[in-house]
Amino acid sequence: MKDVVSSWLLFRVLFNPTSVFEELSNAEPQAHLIFLKYVLWLAIVPPVFAYIGASKFGWRLGAEQPLIVPSNDLVLISIAYFFALLFGFVSAAIVAQWMASTYGARHALGIHFALIAIIAAPLVAGSVMHLFPHVFLNVVGLIPPLIWSMYLLYKGLPIVLDISPERGMLMASALIGYLLVGAVSLLGLTVALWGRGIGPSIGI
Amino acid sequence: MGPRHWAVDRYLVVSDTELSNEKEFYFDEVVTALVMFSMLWAVVAMSVGVYIAAELIWPSLDLGMPWLSFGRLRPLHTNGVIFGFGVSALMGTAFYSVQRTSHVPLFAPKLAWVCCFGWQICVLLGGMSLLAGWTSSKEYAELEWPFDIAITILWVCFGIVFFGTIAKRRIKPIYISNWFYGGLIIVIAMLHIVNNLAIPVTMSKSYSLFSGAPDAIVQWWYGHNAVGFLLTGGFLGMMYYFLPKQAERPIWSYRLSIVAFWAFTYSYIWAGPHHLHYNAVPEWVQFLGVGMSLVLLAPSWATMINGIMTVSSASEKLKTDPALKFIVLSLAFYGLATFEGPMMAIRSVNVVSHFTDWTIGHVHSGALGWNAMITYGTFYFLVPRLVGAKLYSVKLANIHFWLALAGTMLYVLSMWGAGVSQGLLWLSLDAIGELSFSFKDIMASMPPFYALRLVAGLVFLFGTMLMTFNLFMTIIGRPTIQVEPPIVSEEWAVK
């Protein structure tokens, strides 16, 4: 088993996922290397796009005028977004590792970091939509990457974690439950921060 | 064999070994009929939902006719789905499972037929009354007083059949699914009667006994617990019976299911006031609603974990059984909806989310992702066994699975986007502290989200139609098979 995985993993997973699954199934990457090499950058990209888009165009929520958020608040929101994504990545990997014993899957944390990273890669690529923060365009634009991510999860999980496709289906569905909760938590956290005065000026 | 195994294991073990000499059979014809009615209502009521989703984009679709207006079709959609599709499915599965977990045929089978057909007539005529404009204006309790009385009588009949079967059971323990179905029957009766107390004025109009803030509190005590004890508790009864049967193994932790039942029953009943934040109800009542909503997370997730762990070692079944994957995914959406609900009950989140489409998205992540998915999974399991035949098409069922998942995800995403935008825009202030946007302007920007929701609804409806076709083709021309109750061993028999 190799303890490192080749470069361009995240790019290859977008176009040739099978080779990535097979490579990871024979690798035993170290968690801290995956974290520094991939996860950290995956978590930085969407907030940077979001910051650039919001400062340039304002939030386009459908009304005629865009919502212009003060620059200081945008920095705070982007940093909060970064940490929320980082927490999401790391916690999803830890939850996947916790589930692994139930489904008889590989247990090393590094492989779970790598799995979550490749699943997240299409969504992070799709976050290029944040450069023009129109809510509806972002929702629509993120649907194809979301479908690709779900395909990677259901198809890749059993290969990477070395379990049967049926067990993989069960574990992937359990993980979907956690990821959906993570997504809705991000919404709730955002809204709660607006209420605390971080973000647009709203009448609460 | 410990008590936690009793229901599933006794059935599996004893039914293959000892058969009764008495020729008595489970009464399953009524179950088949209720399943068929449920599928019919699913198609009708979801079609109405798709139509009103289109009306929100193209309002002229009401063709200028009052009975096609959104205000009349929307309660037809919700009542049709909840009472037509949902309750028919719950009645059918309750009648099926209570016989097998009590090891006796149904008590008063003729009364069960009265429940079945009476309920369908009630839903049909009730739906027509909504189209005619009869309404009490209470959400999810719109039907007027003649229907309220009919529902009460039919519900009591449902209770007599169900509890009568438990009373004449041949096995001592009462399996956990029956506790949930029993809770459904008792609590919904209580909620329905209290919330619909009214003074009739004419055949089509009555006025509630309650007024002002107490009326709102009673209404949401009803509304939220209809979600709790019907859409959650009732369907948990379905889950606790059919999931172990499909997985062919006992519930992971029977003890946890009992603890979760009582925790669920105790905490749910208080959570209604979270629908009334920042309203003219006492603040302590609102905070009580928030507190109990947060507490609810524990029993909800205990049940989800119990389900996921039960199915976790039954992966081989997925190779042959298309039904199981619906149930597995329904548990994921159950986890989402039962987390999202308490989160939206928190006042600082609710201040933005309330009165937006986020709420509609939340309801549908539960209704499509949890209620419909678990019912579909149950029907795919149940129908072939009711008629003793193979499923007409496994391939269609697999296609249905992906359509159901795609429809639900698209629905939730579109409503999250629309809801959060609305919440922010409603509250946005300009430089001098006035509201930045008018209601009209905000709603004028919503059609793209509503178009996406319409696509989601069509995808989900198409999947439901495939299932209906698939299961009708499985049933058609075949009688319901007769199954004898197994002998109960001495150890567990009612003396």
Interface residues (C-beta under 8 A of the other chain):
Chain A: W59 L61 G62 A63 E64 Q65 L67 T102 Y103 V135 F136 N138 V139 V140 L142 I143 L146 S164 E166 R167 M169 L170 S173 A174 I176 G177 Y178 L180 V181 V184 S185 L187 G188 T190 V191 A192 W194 G195 R196 P200 S201 I202 G203 I204
Chain B: M304 I308 M309 V311 S312 S315 E316 K317 L318 K319 K325 V328 L329 L331 A332 F333 G335 L336 F339 E340 M343 M344 I346 S348 V349 V351 V352 S353 W358 M409 L410 L413 S414 W416 G417 V420 S421 G423 L424 L425 L427 S428 L429 G433 L435 S436 F437 D441 I442 S445 M446 P448 F449 L452
